[in-house]
Amino acid sequence: MCTLLFRHRPGDPHPLALLSNRDEQFERPSSGWSWREGPPRLFAPLDEKAGGTWIGMSASGIVAALTNVFPPLKDGVYYSRGSLVIEMLALRSASKARRKVRALLDKHDINKFNLLVADGTTAMMFSYDGRGLWEARLEPGVYQVGNDPWSGNKLDSGDGPNARWMEDHKSQLTQHPDICKHGDKYGTRSSSIILLNGLTPAESIIWHLEGYPCQSTYRQILGA
């Protein structure tokens, strides 16, 4: 299952700390994190089959990340969920995500998803089960999202800055079998960590690794 584990803490030098694993078919083509000219200008990997991305950050400091919800809807032609993430990254603020998500659902058939949209002050969460949309403006705290429809549970947020929380919790991305998932055709393909700088997005820090988090080492790909 794809996993998003994140801590939303407005007022912190890094108001969003996001830990994420991507689970996917190993044969599905994709390319790595890179600056991509827009609009919007964004830093993100790319799904080369359907377009769009599953995670990214805009130059203005919007972070968006998505997990698919299982089981998917069948028998239909659906708007790319990766394009949904791109649409979120084009927003001027996370608070505008509610209107945009609803407009896209009114216009397109979209398969089931969980979607995080955040900036330096606001974190929005959406969960679409094919029938209705659940949404929330999140209170400060820690949240974990997988491939089930998200119900809004908040975890213990703990104390201290997000940078320290990230260091203390990134090992959770190596946990077997549900978070670090091994397989022959499907499993955890990559892992990414984002520390968003709320005042100066260009100074945000991103680490990434390809492969299983339990067997690979993160490399810093953005930030000083």
C-alpha positions, 0 to 999 in steps of 0.5 A, a space after each residue: 500500500 502507498 503510505 503518507 505519514 505527515 506532521 502538520 505544525 503551523 508556526 514551525 520553521 518546517 510546518 509540514 514534514 511528509 514521509 511517503 512510500 510509493 507502491 506501484 507495478 514495477 513495470 510502470 514507467 516513471 522518471 525521477 524528481 526534477 524541476 518541471 516548467 509550468 505553469 505551475 513550475 514544480 519539483 516532482 517525479 513523473 508518471 510516464 504512462 498516464 502523465 501527472 505525478 503522485 507527489 510534488 511541491 510547487 515553486 510557491 510552496 504548495 505540497 500535494 500527495 496522493 494515494 489510490 483507494 482500493 479496490 478501484 472503480 471498474 469499467 470506465 475511462 477516468 481522469 488521471 489522478 496524477 493530473 489531479 495532483 498537478 492541478 493542486 500544485 497550481 493553486 495559490 494556496 492550499 485553502 483553495 483546494 476544496 473548490 478546485 477538487 469539487 470542480 474537477 469531480 463535477 467535470 470528470 469521472 475520477 477513480 478513488 483517491 486520498 489527497 493531501 494538499 498543504 502549504 505553510 499554514 494550511 493542510 487539507 485532506 480529501 478522500 473520494 470513494 467513488 460516491 462521495 467526497 470526504 474533506 477536512 481542514 486538518 488541525 495540527 497533528 500527525 496523520 497517516 494515510 494508506 490505500 483505504 478511504 481515510 477516516 480522519 484519525 489523528 495520531 499522537 503529535 508529540 513534542 519538538 520541531 518537525 525536523 526532529 519528528 522526521 528524524 525520529 519517525 522516518 524508520 517507520 517507512 521500512 516496516 514490513 509487510 504493510 509499509 515497506 512492501 516487497 513483491 515480484 510484480 508490485 511493491 514499494 518502488 521508492 520513498 520520499 521525505 519532504 520538509 517544507 520551509 513555510 517562509 522560503 519554499 526554495 529552502 525546503 528540503 527533500 530526500 529520496 531513494 529508489 527501491 525498498 527503504 529497508 535496503 536503500 539510502 536516502 539522498 538529498 535532492 533539494 535544499 542546502 
